[in-house]
Amino acid sequence: MQPADLHTAVPAAPILVFLPDSGASLHVTAPPHDDEPRVLGLGLMQRTIMVAGRAGYRQFYFLARDQSAPPGVAPIASWGALATALAPHQPGPLIITRATVLAESEWLERPSEMQIDPATWAAVPRRVVTLAGAALPHALAALDADGGAYSLAAVEDRLTRRFGTPAKISVSSAPMVVASSADVDVAERRLLRGLVKDTDGFMARHIERPISLQIVRHLAPTAITPNQITLFSVIIGLLGAPFFLSTLWPWQTVGALLFLVHSILDGCDGELARLRFQQTRFGGVIDYWGDNVVHIATFACMAVGWSMSIGEAWPLLLGAAAALGSLGSACLVYWRVMRPKDDTGPLFTSVSTAPDRRLARLLDAASRRDFIYLVLILALFGKSNWFLVLASVGAPIFFFLLVFIAARERFAKRQAAYGT
């Protein structure tokens, strides 16, 4: 993030101003800002700037009489200086917050999206204040008068006297102020809880996700990258596949446990990428195809091991059906759903371009990896080949249902194009 330029503005883009937090025991506002607390590997304001950048913010200011500011934030000595900087342009909404507020997308997105009457203002008390761009000349003049307002409490007091009681910014939970070292632990847990997906299966939500989040919590301050975790996860999965060549339950159990470890680590890469804002298209691609390579290798080893144990070739046909069904589904989903996406969000979110349809929801649920626990249970009895039977039937059916969804969506687009 490059330092903001006081003389350059993007019209209508929201503007963020950080205020010193004199009540905090953390030295997050004192120059030279080198001791700013780090929450999961990033400083408080650094994280806020990155979250705000994703939400469309383009200008960031830090209000300080001595004009000190952390990297990436333009210093302003007074509200009058901000008014002068914004005067040549048509500014967007102005959001004012404390430097110690924990960055979360909801409270950054909601104020910038609100339609605020120029004669009013809105707030999450003692946390966030927002003003419409049209109100800034009068509001900034009120904030700059009589020595200026340099705390959020003083800002709210002056705006109340100037505009009256604020409208309420509706957020699901009040933004958290990280005011002491003890708050850092709470803030980290809060951010980690935000990584849990609504699409997680039951076992993933209650077993894998709690483990992966704790792993990520320890990895966040390190130099380990999400792509390194992805590659390590794939290696673990591929190391587990040959254990299914055996019909003995101890070896199959080792393979199933390594398969489970692969699944847990596979959740870590995306979590770390979201926490550090290191999501890339390349990372999404290797994560997606790495998973499928592990699945296909596991099916192949199950088939070969079963075939060798009974001296018959027909289990290889089951392995081929499971592997080809998985590969066909992976290619179809990548080509139709993932390939056209840009780099602004997660690459894989659903097997369909219309995920709200009932059949798409069912297939999304079927694609979750709770099946790994069935593999583990069967492996404890040396019966992982039973899972291969299920996969040899389920994978081709899954593929043909995806083809049906693709054909239906293509037909719907043609109807829409011709207005029928």
ABEGO torsion letter per residue (X at the ends): XBBBBAABBBBGBBBBBBBBBAABABBAABOAGAABBBBGGBBAAAAAAAAAAAAGBABBBBBBAAGBBBBGBBBBABAAAAAAAAAABBBBBBBBBBAABBBBAAAAAAAAABBBBAABBBBBBGABBBBBAAAAAAAAAAAABGGEBABAAAAAAAAAAAAEBBBBBBBABBBBBBABAAAAAAAAAAAAAAABBAABBAAAAAAAAAAAAAAAAAAAABABBAAAAAAAAAAAAAAAAAAAABABAAAAAAAAAAAAAAAAAAAAAAAAAAAAGABBAAAAAAAAAAAAAAAAAAAAAAAAAAAAAAGBAAAAAAAAAAAAAAAAAAAAAAAAAAAABBAABBABABABABAABAAAAAAAAAABAAAAAAAAAAAAAGAAAAAAAAAAAAAAAAAAAAAAAAAAAAAAAAAAAAGX
